[in-house]
Amino acid sequence: MSTATRTPGRPRRSVLLTGLTAVVTLYSLLPLGWLLINATKTQPRLLDSFGLWFSGHFALWDNVSETFTYDHHIFVRWLLNTLLYVVLGAGGATFLAVLGGYGLAKFDFAGRRAVFAVVIGAVAVPGAALAVPTFLMFSKIGLTDTPWAVIVPSLISPFGLYLMWVFAAEAIPDELLEAARMDGAGEIRTFFRISLPLLAPGIVTVLLFTTVATWNNYFLPLIMIRNPHWYPLTLGLNSWNQQAATVGGQPVFHLVITGSLLTIVPLIAAFLLLQRYWQSGLAAGSVKE
Amino acid sequence: MTNKLLRRWAPGIAVAAAAALGLTACGSGGSGSDSGADADSAASALAKGGSITVWAWEPTLKQVVTDFQAKYPKVHVNLVNAGTGNDQYTALQNAVEAGKGVPDVAQIEYYALSQFALGKSVADLSAYGAKDLAKTYSPGPWNAVNIGGGVYGLPMDSGPMALFYNKKVFDKYHLPVPTTWDQYLDDARKLHQADPKAYITSDTGDAGMTTSLIWQAGGKPYKVDGTKVSVGFDSDAGTAAFAKVWQPLISEHLLSPVVPWSDQWYKGLGDGTIATLATGAWMPANFTSGVKAAAGDWRAAPLPQWQAGQHASAENGGSSLAVMKAGSSKALAYAFLQYANQGAGVQARIKGGAFPATTADLNSQAFLDAPFPYFGGQQANRIFSDSAKNVLPGWSYLPYQVYANSVFNDTVGKAYVSGTPLTEGLKNWQDKSLDYAKQQGFSVG
């Protein structure tokens, strides 16, 4: 029907692609739906009802309050830990990436190509591969089992640096910087007053990336942190999950599920709120002017 | 990653083990760094006070720590759950290797203790008078903490095995409660035929259960003498008896493919699709908290026998508390062990649902008479207590059982997913275990 109205410049709708998109959408929403549905069940109902539909009385609010109060409010502590790691780790990583990316894009200096090669190489190395050497280093310094063991490695984001570099190169015209310099502005002032506002979409993108990476980080805290009081949410939820496999332990699958739901809510909120910036940030540099 | 760190840590084992043997051979009782430690040093440490860190995941210890601190206000105990089982061992090994952040006390399962003892990570408690406690604990756990002439931990709980069965399912299909494993196999066939969704038990390959059942069958596949080890699944009568029953269970698809301890497993225990569990006497606490739906359906029975008329049993699971060698307040740590595993702590833990390792409690009338509402009022402790007495002597685990169990799925586990015969899988496990022993410098014979 509507496919018949073809306006120039607007691509024709493809039934195949629409279908494929629908399948992929369903595929990605299904686990989320499962999580949402099962967070409304009590522990016994969880085990003896069909997974993809509601069952028993609506226990979501009970589950939420039990999640927050279980084991002396430890979930709140984990949430605050995660926030601490994200604010200092992801915030710091973004700050460093912005400084570095801007510097590399707008200043010419010897060895720039070498730095470029190192950064590209670092992007290719997965963080998990570095976790064990990092652990051994940190244990030598005596920083394991402290929040710093999670925060300091999170400060480095080669991908964020690369993204900022590309973004800064495109978003800030050299002429603008020259004009600022001509008018007598120092480099620091130019950076904060002229460049930073122009970089905002890129900063939000990098911030989102590093936030998600730090929020979901599991492996690094797993080997660094022993004391449950410094666990982030990921490790905490896993320790609740393991209770079911412990002699005399109490299975709390309903709290694991509700806790997981609560854990992803802030991420979803961040994505929805910052979506606009994020899209424009990702597209930066994709079209040559 | 676990294995990588383990490998980094383990090469020292053989040398350290030789040193350990040398020390105990002197018969002096005291080990170098603990000079001055004796039976009274724990009491004086308590009077002096201080602070210790305990790594443990056992839930009833929380209450014990609270009571302990109330009784000894000068002592502060920092109880940390640093992970369950393997996770904690990895952390412990990392800490020992790094020489920093080692706790004073650690929970270590019996199967893993000799690895830490040979690696000299845990302290010999003989100097504190632990050798005199032989009569205090039931034989299975006591053997497990006695390694190469030293006592390397105090038994915290024990897991004499029993058969837990869903009486409702057995009644429904008129199945006899099996007294032999042949009968068990027979029940498995009848049950699965009557209800294709129901299985006699769930087993996807579990090293702990396999070794426990071989133990009960009188097998002794592992022989350990200092730094000399041998593994002989291929020439072991107990292993043969086990494979004779377990092979048909696997090849006739009579075992539920549900992974133990998963949510599906709890569901199966609740809805009757997993009809029995042969496991340690600590299981009732997990039934009560995790399988509420089936309260009243389940009962305990003695473990089926490999030969009719026998009363053989084995241990499955259970942990000790050990004092770490690198800890700074070992006397105080030992005082905590005594309180938790020998003194008032034991009662608090029994109240919390734990199964004791202390003979006095296993034989007390109140303990034997206690009815289990979950098992329809059955006095199940009588069965467990008998089982504890009938645990076959002479079993030992490898001094690197944590590693051996980690390769179980690559070897024996294949029998569960492909057509590999169980005996061949066990032979592969044997080969892999021996290869590792050679790499680590054990002499293999």
Interface residues (C-beta under 8 A of the other chain):
Chain A: Q43 P44 L46 L47 D48 A131 V132 F135 L136 S139 K140 G142 T144 D145 I223 R226 N227 P228 S239 Q242 Q243 A244 A245 T246 V247 G248 G249 Q250 P251 F253
Chain B: M1 K4 L5 W55 W57 E58 P59 T60 V80 N81 A82 G83 T84 D87 A91 N94 A95 A98 K100 G101 D157 G159 W261 S262 D263 Y266 K267 G270 D271 G280 W282 A285 N286 S289 G290 K292 A293 G317 S319 G352 G353 A354
